[in-house]
């Protein structure tokens, strides 16, 4: 009689989505704070403003992609195929 190998533990789908949302939020918040801080230095045209602006846009895109990923994962979980486990 052979013993079947143990099945791999089920991986969480929620943790990577939450990490993506948190990173996007923190990047957006940090770039917003950095951009405001460099605006208060006096000079309007600083290379850092371009860096913070690009980081802000990137953070917003990462955050939005995390939201979309979360909605798609929820839809797959709710409406996905229900396979019978033996």
C-alpha positions in Angstrom: 0.0 0.0 0.0 1.5 3.3 -1.0 0.9 6.5 0.9 0.1 9.5 -1.3 2.4 12.4 -1.0 1.1 15.3 1.0 -0.5 18.0 -1.0 1.1 21.4 -1.1 -0.4 24.0 1.3 -2.8 26.4 -0.4 -1.2 29.8 -1.1 -2.9 32.9 -0.1 -4.1 35.2 -2.9 -4.8 38.1 -0.6 -1.3 38.8 0.8 0.4 39.7 -2.5 -2.5 42.0 -3.4 -2.3 43.7 0.0 1.4 44.2 -0.4 0.9 45.7 -3.8 -1.7 48.1 -2.5 0.4 49.1 0.5 3.5 49.7 -1.7 1.6 51.8 -4.2 0.0 53.8 -1.4 3.4 54.4 0.3 5.1 55.3 -2.9 2.4 57.8 -3.8 2.4 59.3 -0.3 6.2 59.6 -0.1 6.4 61.2 -3.5 3.6 63.6 -2.7 5.4 64.6 0.5 8.8 64.9 -1.3 7.3 67.0 -4.0 5.6 69.4 -1.5 8.9 69.6 0.4 10.9 70.6 -2.6 8.3 73.1 -3.7 8.8 74.9 -0.3 12.6 75.2 -1.0 12.0 78.2 -3.2 13.1 77.3 -6.7 10.3 76.0 -8.9 12.4 74.1 -11.5 14.3 71.4 -9.7 15.2 68.0 -11.1 13.8 66.4 -7.9 10.3 67.6 -8.8 10.4 65.6 -12.0 11.5 62.5 -10.0 8.8 63.0 -7.4 6.2 63.6 -10.1 7.2 60.4 -11.9 7.2 58.4 -8.7 3.7 59.8 -7.8 2.3 58.6 -11.2 4.0 55.2 -10.8 2.6 54.9 -7.3 -0.9 55.7 -8.5 -0.6 53.1 -11.3 0.7 50.4 -8.9 -2.2 51.2 -6.5 -4.8 51.1 -9.3 -3.3 47.8 -10.6 -3.6 46.3 -7.1 -7.2 47.3 -6.9 -7.9 45.7 -10.4 -6.0 42.6 -9.4 -8.1 42.3 -6.2 -11.4 42.6 -8.1 -10.3 40.0 -10.6 -9.2 37.6 -7.9 -12.5 38.1 -6.2 -14.4 37.5 -9.4 -12.4 34.3 -10.1 -13.1 33.2 -6.5 -16.8 33.9 -6.7 -17.6 32.9 -10.3 -14.7 30.5 -11.1 -15.2 26.9 -12.0 -16.0 24.7 -9.0 -13.9 21.6 -9.5 -14.7 18.6 -7.5 -11.9 17.5 -5.2 -11.5 13.7 -4.9 
